[in-house]
Amino acid sequence: MVFQLNLPDDLNGSVAIVANILIFDASKTLSQFNVIGTNFKTTMDGSRLQVDIKLRRMISYHLTNTYLPTVTLLIIAEVSKTNKTSDNKDKSDKLE
């Protein structure tokens, strides 16, 4: 039985079938996840391939891309609100 793999250009050379075993040799790191396990299964006739991928979420991604910008915007808003309030008090003091 002959298998033919149709892969995107960026994965050529990263995936191969050797003696009916599928070998994946590409990067195991994604922007939000680390790949911590893979499992490849084929049907008896070889017509289907099932791939199970176990992922672990990278907390550093969420800290730098979600929480940090949000906290920064909240701090900027609070500082500008505080400055605006103090400026208004100064103006009212000058009017008296």
KAZI-V970584 format. One record per residue. N is the residue number from 0. SS is DSSP state (H for helix, E for strand, L for the rest). PHI is phi in whole degrees, 0 to 359 (999 if undefined). OMEGA is omega in whole degrees, -180 to 180 (999 if undefined). Layout:
BEGIN
[[N:SS:PHI:OMEGA] [N:SS:PHI:OMEGA]]
END
This chain:
BEGIN
[[0:L:999:-178] [1:L:248:176] [2:L:260:175] [3:L:237:179] [4:L:260:172] [5:L:255:-175] [6:L:240:171] [7:L:297:-177] [8:H:302:-177] [9:H:287:178] [10:H:257:178] [11:L:300:-178] [12:L:92:180] [13:L:264:-178] [14:E:234:179] [15:E:211:174] [16:E:250:180] [17:E:234:178] [18:L:51:179] [19:L:63:175] [20:E:242:179] [21:E:273:-179] [22:E:247:177] [23:E:246:-176] [24:L:232:179] [25:L:239:-179] [26:L:299:-180] [27:L:255:180] [28:E:237:175] [29:L:248:-177] [30:L:295:-178] [31:L:251:-172] [32:E:223:166] [33:E:252:176] [34:E:276:-178] [35:E:254:177] [36:E:189:175] [37:E:226:177] [38:E:218:-179] [39:E:249:178] [40:E:227:174] [41:E:240:175] [42:L:284:-178] [43:L:302:-179] [44:L:274:177] [45:L:79:-176] [46:L:276:-179] [47:L:227:177] [48:E:234:176] [49:E:249:180] [50:E:240:174] [51:E:254:-179] [52:E:239:178] [53:E:258:-175] [54:E:244:172] [55:E:236:-178] [56:E:290:178] [57:L:267:-177] [58:H:294:-179] [59:H:298:178] [60:H:299:-177] [61:H:289:177] [62:H:296:-175] [63:H:280:-175] [64:H:254:180] [65:H:238:-173] [66:H:289:-178] [67:H:300:178] [68:H:297:180] [69:H:295:179] [70:H:297:179] [71:H:299:178] [72:H:296:178] [73:H:295:178] [74:H:295:179] [75:H:298:180] [76:H:296:-179] [77:H:293:179] [78:H:295:-180] [79:H:292:177] [80:H:294:179] [81:H:295:178] [82:H:296:-180] [83:H:294:179] [84:H:295:180] [85:H:291:177] [86:H:294:179] [87:H:294:177] [88:H:294:179] [89:H:297:180] [90:H:294:-180] [91:H:291:177] [92:H:295:-179] [93:H:290:-180] [94:H:289:-179] [95:L:282:999]]
END
